[in-house]
């Protein structure tokens, strides 16, 4: 591996960090940008879960993982977000394992 791509990626990551500090750091006078930045993790986590569950080799894959995700969503939605995290994870894993064993 060449060092130039690695150094370029490092410089790009550092540049993005500097831009973030300038836009959202102590110099930021606009509160909207800070409120938007606070909402990003809440939007990114479900997006990553769906992409990792349904993402395949450049196509959508519906398999046992989708059944586990559906159970987790049903538990969280049915309890209006009050289902214990451990219960949601264990139920989703159990359904995924059962579907894999059956299929």
N, C-alpha and C positions, 0 to 999 in steps of 0.2 A: 504494500500500500504506500502510496506517495504521501509525503508530508504536506504538500500544498492543499489538497482537499481538506485535510484535517485542520490545518491552520485557517482556511477559509471558513469552515463551519464554526470554529471557535470564535473567529472575529464576528461572524454573523450573530451568534448567540450573545456575545458581549454587546454588540450594537443594539440588538432588540432589548436587552436589559437596560441599556442607557436610555433608549427611547421611552421605555416604560417608566423609568424613574423621572424623566423630564416631564412626561405627560401626566403621570399620576402621583408624582412625588410631592414634596412639600411646596413646590412652586405652583402646583395646580390650584387655580382659583375657582374652577368650575366643579361644583359638587356632582353634576350629572355623570361625569367620567368615573368618579369614585364609586357611585352607586351602581353603574353598569359593571365595573370590575368586580364588585361584590356579588353580582348575580351570575357571573360566568361559571364558577365551579358547580352551581346547582344545575346549569344547563349542560355542561360538558360531561358530567358523570353519567347521566342516563344515555346520552348520545354514544359514549364509549361502550356502555353495556350493550346497547342494541347493535352497534357495529361489530363487536366481538362475538355476539350471539348469532347474528344472521349473516355475517360476512363470510364469504367463501372466496374461492379463486376467481375474482372479478364477477361474481354472481351472488344472488341471495340463496342461502342454504337454510331450509327449514328442517331441522332434525330434533333430536332429543333435547338439545339446549333450548330450543324455542318453547317446548313444553314446560321446562323448568322456569323459564322467564315468565311464561303465562301464569303459572302458579304463584310466583313471587308477586307479580303485579296484582293478581286477584286478592292475595292476602293483604297487601298494603292498601289497595283501594277499598276492600271490604271493611277494613278496620279504620278507615280514614287516617292512615298513617300511624296508627297506634300499635300495630303488631310488633312484637319483640323481634329485633334484628336476627337473633339466633334462630328463632322459629322460622322466619322467612328463608334464611339461608339453608337450614336443614331440610325444610319441606321442598324447596326448589332442587336441592341436590338429590333428595330421595326420588322425586318424580323423574328427574333426568336419568337417574340410575335404573329405575323401573322401566322407562321407555326404551333405554338402550338394551336392557336385558330381554325385553319382549320382542324387540325388532332385530 
